[in-house]
Amino acid sequence: MKGHIYEKDRIVIGGTLNSLIYAYLNDLPVLFVEVKTPFMFDTLPAGLDLRGLSLPHIHSKEVTEQELLQHIMIGSSLAGNIPLSDSALSIRINEKMITVATQFRKLIKFKYNKLIVFDDTDIHGLSDVSSIMRKPSRVIDWINVRAGCVHDHDVLMSNNHFVSKAYFYPSFRTDNSIFKDVYAESFLSDKHIFESSYTETMARHKVTKMMKTAGINGPANGTHPNNPTLPIYNDLKLESSKREVYHNIIKKYTPDPRFEYRDDTIVELLENSKHRPSYARKLVKGMFE
């Protein structure tokens, strides 16, 4: 409706899993420019109580954060609490009004009393940032294993922040699930990310060394000429695929009665939820019962 202004008492701001869980639990609308999709292999802590989400078909030991995000968005969308889906390009706040520019060259306005802010990506008009703390970024190096992809290892660990762990997973490059590729996880400062000692190539070299130390070999290539019982193996062959960097920046804002800034973890949100009924949870529960 052209010129219409939507009125909401409280609106959640941000496209993180945390903000979407909060909106879902409290039956609140949520606005965002970008959904921050969790890393595909991140899982919820074992034993985490998910009953407050009214998702009887999933259990924390089986569900990834990505899967949980999808279920939460389905429930909130059905309840009408994601009014703009992913069509917002920018969100501007002015006094008690939000103006959203969308992909369809439209401006949509919301009147509000309180904004609950989890993520400020492309959000304009918040109170001033009082401090910024940059913690080490999570760096994921994806590596294709061309030779040495059949073994029983799931994870290798080191005692260093660079390639602290190497996780093996069924390769997406083939339908044969016994072939494994690997991703390396590091935690690096902004300075280290761009240093030559911490490049994708160096990550690949370190993973190769870790695999050799763990006894992982390339394909068998006959036996030793002086000892027929001793097999000979080809060298490991790894190639870098891509690098993903997840920055960890913590901002503090000057107080403003219009805004409530939150940084609750997923565990805190679920443990502190009051489990009061909400329309979104009722819809989702009815879908899967």
Contacts in CASP RR format, 6 or more apart in sequence:
PFRMAT RR
TARGET T0000
AUTHOR 0000-0000-0000
METHOD contacts of the structure
MODEL  1
MKGHIYEKDRIVIGGTLNSLIYAYLNDLPVLFVEVKTPFMFDTLPAGLDL
RGLSLPHIHSKEVTEQELLQHIMIGSSLAGNIPLSDSALSIRINEKMITV
ATQFRKLIKFKYNKLIVFDDTDIHGLSDVSSIMRKPSRVIDWINVRAGCV
HDHDVLMSNNHFVSKAYFYPSFRTDNSIFKDVYAESFLSDKHIFESSYTE
TMARHKVTKMMKTAGINGPANGTHPNNPTLPIYNDLKLESSKREVYHNII
KKYTPDPRFEYRDDTIVELLENSKHRPSYARKLVKGMFE
3 109 0 8 1.000
4 109 0 8 1.000
5 97 0 8 1.000
5 109 0 8 1.000
5 110 0 8 1.000
5 111 0 8 1.000
6 83 0 8 1.000
6 108 0 8 1.000
6 109 0 8 1.000
6 110 0 8 1.000
6 111 0 8 1.000
7 110 0 8 1.000
7 111 0 8 1.000
7 112 0 8 1.000
8 29 0 8 1.000
8 110 0 8 1.000
8 111 0 8 1.000
8 112 0 8 1.000
9 112 0 8 1.000
9 113 0 8 1.000
9 114 0 8 1.000
10 26 0 8 1.000
10 28 0 8 1.000
10 112 0 8 1.000
10 113 0 8 1.000
10 114 0 8 1.000
10 115 0 8 1.000
10 116 0 8 1.000
11 28 0 8 1.000
11 29 0 8 1.000
11 30 0 8 1.000
11 31 0 8 1.000
11 98 0 8 1.000
11 110 0 8 1.000
11 112 0 8 1.000
11 114 0 8 1.000
11 115 0 8 1.000
11 116 0 8 1.000
12 19 0 8 1.000
12 20 0 8 1.000
12 22 0 8 1.000
12 23 0 8 1.000
12 26 0 8 1.000
12 28 0 8 1.000
12 29 0 8 1.000
12 30 0 8 1.000
12 31 0 8 1.000
12 115 0 8 1.000
12 116 0 8 1.000
12 118 0 8 1.000
13 19 0 8 1.000
13 30 0 8 1.000
13 31 0 8 1.000
13 32 0 8 1.000
13 91 0 8 1.000
13 115 0 8 1.000
13 116 0 8 1.000
13 117 0 8 1.000
13 118 0 8 1.000
13 119 0 8 1.000
13 120 0 8 1.000
13 123 0 8 1.000
14 30 0 8 1.000
14 31 0 8 1.000
14 32 0 8 1.000
14 117 0 8 1.000
14 118 0 8 1.000
14 119 0 8 1.000
14 120 0 8 1.000
14 121 0 8 1.000
14 123 0 8 1.000
15 30 0 8 1.000
15 32 0 8 1.000
15 33 0 8 1.000
15 34 0 8 1.000
15 35 0 8 1.000
15 36 0 8 1.000
15 118 0 8 1.000
15 119 0 8 1.000
15 121 0 8 1.000
16 36 0 8 1.000
16 118 0 8 1.000
16 119 0 8 1.000
17 36 0 8 1.000
17 38 0 8 1.000
17 65 0 8 1.000
17 68 0 8 1.000
17 69 0 8 1.000
17 72 0 8 1.000
17 266 0 8 1.000
18 118 0 8 1.000
18 262 0 8 1.000
18 263 0 8 1.000
18 264 0 8 1.000
18 265 0 8 1.000
18 266 0 8 1.000
18 269 0 8 1.000
19 30 0 8 1.000
19 32 0 8 1.000
19 116 0 8 1.000
19 118 0 8 1.000
19 119 0 8 1.000
20 30 0 8 1.000
20 69 0 8 1.000
20 72 0 8 1.000
20 73 0 8 1.000
20 76 0 8 1.000
21 53 0 8 1.000
21 68 0 8 1.000
21 72 0 8 1.000
21 266 0 8 1.000
21 269 0 8 1.000
21 270 0 8 1.000
22 28 0 8 1.000
22 116 0 8 1.000
22 118 0 8 1.000
22 262 0 8 1.000
22 264 0 8 1.000
22 269 0 8 1.000
23 29 0 8 1.000
23 30 0 8 1.000
23 76 0 8 1.000
23 81 0 8 1.000
24 53 0 8 1.000
24 72 0 8 1.000
24 75 0 8 1.000
24 76 0 8 1.000
24 81 0 8 1.000
24 278 0 8 1.000
24 280 0 8 1.000
24 281 0 8 1.000
25 52 0 8 1.000
25 53 0 8 1.000
25 269 0 8 1.000
25 273 0 8 1.000
25 278 0 8 1.000
25 281 0 8 1.000
26 278 0 8 1.000
27 79 0 8 1.000
27 81 0 8 1.000
27 278 0 8 1.000
27 279 0 8 1.000
27 280 0 8 1.000
28 81 0 8 1.000
28 116 0 8 1.000
29 80 0 8 1.000
29 81 0 8 1.000
29 82 0 8 1.000
29 83 0 8 1.000
30 76 0 8 1.000
30 81 0 8 1.000
30 82 0 8 1.000
31 83 0 8 1.000
31 84 0 8 1.000
31 88 0 8 1.000
31 91 0 8 1.000
31 98 0 8 1.000
31 100 0 8 1.000
31 110 0 8 1.000
32 88 0 8 1.000
32 91 0 8 1.000
32 119 0 8 1.000
32 121 0 8 1.000
33 88 0 8 1.000
33 89 0 8 1.000
33 90 0 8 1.000
33 91 0 8 1.000
33 121 0 8 1.000
33 122 0 8 1.000
33 123 0 8 1.000
34 121 0 8 1.000
34 122 0 8 1.000
35 69 0 8 1.000
35 73 0 8 1.000
35 86 0 8 1.000
36 119 0 8 1.000
36 121 0 8 1.000
37 66 0 8 1.000
37 69 0 8 1.000
38 64 0 8 1.000
38 65 0 8 1.000
38 66 0 8 1.000
38 69 0 8 1.000
39 65 0 8 1.000
39 66 0 8 1.000
39 138 0 8 1.000
39 140 0 8 1.000
39 244 0 8 1.000
39 246 0 8 1.000
40 64 0 8 1.000
40 66 0 8 1.000
41 64 0 8 1.000
41 167 0 8 1.000
41 169 0 8 1.000
41 183 0 8 1.000
42 64 0 8 1.000
42 65 0 8 1.000
42 66 0 8 1.000
43 60 0 8 1.000
43 61 0 8 1.000
43 63 0 8 1.000
43 64 0 8 1.000
43 65 0 8 1.000
44 50 0 8 1.000
44 60 0 8 1.000
44 61 0 8 1.000
44 63 0 8 1.000
44 64 0 8 1.000
44 65 0 8 1.000
44 68 0 8 1.000
44 266 0 8 1.000
45 60 0 8 1.000
45 267 0 8 1.000
46 60 0 8 1.000
46 61 0 8 1.000
47 60 0 8 1.000
47 61 0 8 1.000
48 60 0 8 1.000
48 266 0 8 1.000
48 267 0 8 1.000
48 270 0 8 1.000
49 60 0 8 1.000
49 270 0 8 1.000
49 271 0 8 1.000
50 58 0 8 1.000
50 59 0 8 1.000
50 60 0 8 1.000
50 63 0 8 1.000
50 270 0 8 1.000
51 275 0 8 1.000
52 270 0 8 1.000
52 273 0 8 1.000
52 275 0 8 1.000
52 281 0 8 1.000
53 68 0 8 1.000
53 71 0 8 1.000
53 72 0 8 1.000
53 270 0 8 1.000
53 281 0 8 1.000
53 284 0 8 1.000
54 281 0 8 1.000
54 282 0 8 1.000
54 284 0 8 1.000
54 285 0 8 1.000
55 68 0 8 1.000
55 71 0 8 1.000
55 284 0 8 1.000
55 285 0 8 1.000
55 288 0 8 1.000
56 285 0 8 1.000
56 288 0 8 1.000
56 289 0 8 1.000
57 288 0 8 1.000
58 67 0 8 1.000
58 68 0 8 1.000
58 71 0 8 1.000
65 266 0 8 1.000
71 284 0 8 1.000
73 82 0 8 1.000
74 284 0 8 1.000
75 280 0 8 1.000
75 281 0 8 1.000
75 283 0 8 1.000
75 284 0 8 1.000
76 82 0 8 1.000
76 280 0 8 1.000
77 85 0 8 1.000
78 280 0 8 1.000
78 283 0 8 1.000
78 284 0 8 1.000
79 278 0 8 1.000
79 279 0 8 1.000
79 280 0 8 1.000
79 283 0 8 1.000
81 280 0 8 1.000
84 100 0 8 1.000
84 102 0 8 1.000
84 108 0 8 1.000
87 102 0 8 1.000
87 103 0 8 1.000
87 104 0 8 1.000
88 100 0 8 1.000
88 101 0 8 1.000
88 102 0 8 1.000
88 103 0 8 1.000
89 101 0 8 1.000
89 102 0 8 1.000
89 103 0 8 1.000
89 122 0 8 1.000
90 100 0 8 1.000
90 101 0 8 1.000
90 122 0 8 1.000
90 124 0 8 1.000
91 98 0 8 1.000
91 99 0 8 1.000
91 100 0 8 1.000
91 101 0 8 1.000
91 122 0 8 1.000
91 123 0 8 1.000
91 124 0 8 1.000
92 98 0 8 1.000
92 99 0 8 1.000
92 100 0 8 1.000
92 101 0 8 1.000
92 124 0 8 1.000
92 125 0 8 1.000
93 115 0 8 1.000
93 123 0 8 1.000
93 124 0 8 1.000
93 125 0 8 1.000
93 126 0 8 1.000
93 258 0 8 1.000
94 125 0 8 1.000
95 258 0 8 1.000
96 111 0 8 1.000
96 112 0 8 1.000
96 113 0 8 1.000
96 258 0 8 1.000
97 109 0 8 1.000
97 110 0 8 1.000
97 111 0 8 1.000
97 112 0 8 1.000
98 109 0 8 1.000
98 110 0 8 1.000
98 111 0 8 1.000
98 112 0 8 1.000
98 115 0 8 1.000
99 107 0 8 1.000
99 108 0 8 1.000
99 109 0 8 1.000
100 107 0 8 1.000
100 108 0 8 1.000
100 109 0 8 1.000
100 110 0 8 1.000
101 107 0 8 1.000
102 108 0 8 1.000
112 258 0 8 1.000
114 258 0 8 1.000
114 259 0 8 1.000
114 260 0 8 1.000
115 258 0 8 1.000
115 259 0 8 1.000
115 260 0 8 1.000
116 260 0 8 1.000
116 262 0 8 1.000
117 123 0 8 1.000
117 126 0 8 1.000
117 259 0 8 1.000
117 260 0 8 1.000
117 261 0 8 1.000
117 262 0 8 1.000
118 262 0 8 1.000
118 263 0 8 1.000
120 126 0 8 1.000
120 251 0 8 1.000
126 253 0 8 1.000
126 256 0 8 1.000
126 259 0 8 1.000
127 253 0 8 1.000
127 254 0 8 1.000
127 255 0 8 1.000
127 256 0 8 1.000
127 259 0 8 1.000
128 253 0 8 1.000
128 254 0 8 1.000
129 251 0 8 1.000
129 252 0 8 1.000
129 253 0 8 1.000
129 254 0 8 1.000
130 252 0 8 1.000
130 253 0 8 1.000
130 254 0 8 1.000
131 251 0 8 1.000
131 252 0 8 1.000
132 249 0 8 1.000
132 250 0 8 1.000
132 251 0 8 1.000
132 252 0 8 1.000
133 249 0 8 1.000
133 250 0 8 1.000
133 251 0 8 1.000
134 189 0 8 1.000
134 190 0 8 1.000
134 247 0 8 1.000
134 248 0 8 1.000
134 249 0 8 1.000
134 250 0 8 1.000
135 248 0 8 1.000
135 249 0 8 1.000
135 250 0 8 1.000
136 161 0 8 1.000
136 187 0 8 1.000
136 188 0 8 1.000
136 189 0 8 1.000
136 248 0 8 1.000
137 187 0 8 1.000
137 188 0 8 1.000
137 189 0 8 1.000
137 190 0 8 1.000
137 193 0 8 1.000
137 245 0 8 1.000
137 246 0 8 1.000
137 247 0 8 1.000
137 248 0 8 1.000
138 185 0 8 1.000
138 186 0 8 1.000
138 187 0 8 1.000
138 245 0 8 1.000
138 246 0 8 1.000
138 248 0 8 1.000
139 185 0 8 1.000
139 186 0 8 1.000
139 187 0 8 1.000
139 188 0 8 1.000
139 193 0 8 1.000
139 198 0 8 1.000
139 243 0 8 1.000
139 244 0 8 1.000
139 245 0 8 1.000
139 246 0 8 1.000
140 183 0 8 1.000
140 184 0 8 1.000
140 185 0 8 1.000
140 243 0 8 1.000
140 244 0 8 1.000
140 245 0 8 1.000
140 246 0 8 1.000
141 163 0 8 1.000
141 183 0 8 1.000
141 184 0 8 1.000
141 186 0 8 1.000
141 200 0 8 1.000
141 203 0 8 1.000
141 204 0 8 1.000
141 207 0 8 1.000
141 240 0 8 1.000
141 242 0 8 1.000
141 243 0 8 1.000
142 181 0 8 1.000
142 183 0 8 1.000
142 240 0 8 1.000
142 241 0 8 1.000
142 242 0 8 1.000
142 243 0 8 1.000
142 244 0 8 1.000
143 181 0 8 1.000
143 182 0 8 1.000
143 183 0 8 1.000
143 184 0 8 1.000
143 203 0 8 1.000
143 204 0 8 1.000
143 207 0 8 1.000
143 238 0 8 1.000
143 239 0 8 1.000
143 240 0 8 1.000
143 241 0 8 1.000
144 171 0 8 1.000
144 173 0 8 1.000
144 181 0 8 1.000
144 238 0 8 1.000
144 239 0 8 1.000
144 240 0 8 1.000
144 241 0 8 1.000
145 171 0 8 1.000
145 179 0 8 1.000
145 180 0 8 1.000
145 181 0 8 1.000
145 182 0 8 1.000
145 236 0 8 1.000
145 237 0 8 1.000
145 238 0 8 1.000
146 237 0 8 1.000
146 238 0 8 1.000
146 239 0 8 1.000
147 218 0 8 1.000
147 219 0 8 1.000
147 234 0 8 1.000
147 235 0 8 1.000
147 236 0 8 1.000
147 237 0 8 1.000
148 211 0 8 1.000
148 216 0 8 1.000
148 217 0 8 1.000
148 218 0 8 1.000
148 219 0 8 1.000
148 236 0 8 1.000
148 237 0 8 1.000
149 171 0 8 1.000
149 179 0 8 1.000
149 180 0 8 1.000
149 181 0 8 1.000
150 178 0 8 1.000
150 179 0 8 1.000
150 180 0 8 1.000
151 168 0 8 1.000
151 180 0 8 1.000
151 216 0 8 1.000
153 168 0 8 1.000
153 211 0 8 1.000
153 214 0 8 1.000
153 216 0 8 1.000
154 167 0 8 1.000
154 168 0 8 1.000
155 165 0 8 1.000
155 166 0 8 1.000
155 167 0 8 1.000
155 168 0 8 1.000
156 165 0 8 1.000
156 166 0 8 1.000
156 207 0 8 1.000
156 210 0 8 1.000
156 211 0 8 1.000
156 214 0 8 1.000
157 164 0 8 1.000
157 165 0 8 1.000
157 166 0 8 1.000
158 164 0 8 1.000
158 165 0 8 1.000
158 206 0 8 1.000
158 210 0 8 1.000
161 186 0 8 1.000
161 187 0 8 1.000
161 188 0 8 1.000
162 186 0 8 1.000
162 188 0 8 1.000
162 192 0 8 1.000
162 197 0 8 1.000
162 198 0 8 1.000
162 202 0 8 1.000
162 203 0 8 1.000
162 206 0 8 1.000
163 184 0 8 1.000
163 185 0 8 1.000
163 186 0 8 1.000
163 203 0 8 1.000
163 206 0 8 1.000
163 207 0 8 1.000
163 210 0 8 1.000
164 185 0 8 1.000
164 186 0 8 1.000
164 187 0 8 1.000
165 184 0 8 1.000
165 185 0 8 1.000
166 182 0 8 1.000
166 183 0 8 1.000
166 184 0 8 1.000
166 185 0 8 1.000
166 207 0 8 1.000
166 210 0 8 1.000
166 211 0 8 1.000
167 182 0 8 1.000
167 183 0 8 1.000
167 184 0 8 1.000
167 185 0 8 1.000
168 180 0 8 1.000
168 181 0 8 1.000
168 182 0 8 1.000
169 180 0 8 1.000
169 181 0 8 1.000
169 182 0 8 1.000
169 183 0 8 1.000
170 177 0 8 1.000
170 178 0 8 1.000
170 179 0 8 1.000
170 180 0 8 1.000
171 179 0 8 1.000
171 180 0 8 1.000
171 181 0 8 1.000
172 181 0 8 1.000
173 179 0 8 1.000
173 181 0 8 1.000
181 241 0 8 1.000
182 207 0 8 1.000
182 211 0 8 1.000
182 238 0 8 1.000
184 203 0 8 1.000
184 204 0 8 1.000
184 206 0 8 1.000
184 207 0 8 1.000
186 198 0 8 1.000
186 203 0 8 1.000
188 198 0 8 1.000
192 198 0 8 1.000
193 245 0 8 1.000
196 202 0 8 1.000
200 240 0 8 1.000
200 243 0 8 1.000
201 240 0 8 1.000
203 240 0 8 1.000
203 243 0 8 1.000
204 238 0 8 1.000
204 239 0 8 1.000
204 240 0 8 1.000
207 238 0 8 1.000
208 236 0 8 1.000
208 238 0 8 1.000
211 236 0 8 1.000
212 236 0 8 1.000
216 236 0 8 1.000
217 233 0 8 1.000
217 234 0 8 1.000
217 236 0 8 1.000
218 233 0 8 1.000
218 234 0 8 1.000
218 235 0 8 1.000
218 236 0 8 1.000
218 237 0 8 1.000
219 233 0 8 1.000
219 234 0 8 1.000
220 231 0 8 1.000
220 232 0 8 1.000
220 233 0 8 1.000
220 234 0 8 1.000
221 232 0 8 1.000
221 233 0 8 1.000
221 234 0 8 1.000
222 231 0 8 1.000
222 232 0 8 1.000
223 229 0 8 1.000
223 230 0 8 1.000
223 231 0 8 1.000
223 232 0 8 1.000
224 230 0 8 1.000
224 231 0 8 1.000
224 232 0 8 1.000
250 263 0 8 1.000
252 261 0 8 1.000
253 259 0 8 1.000
253 261 0 8 1.000
264 272 0 8 1.000
END
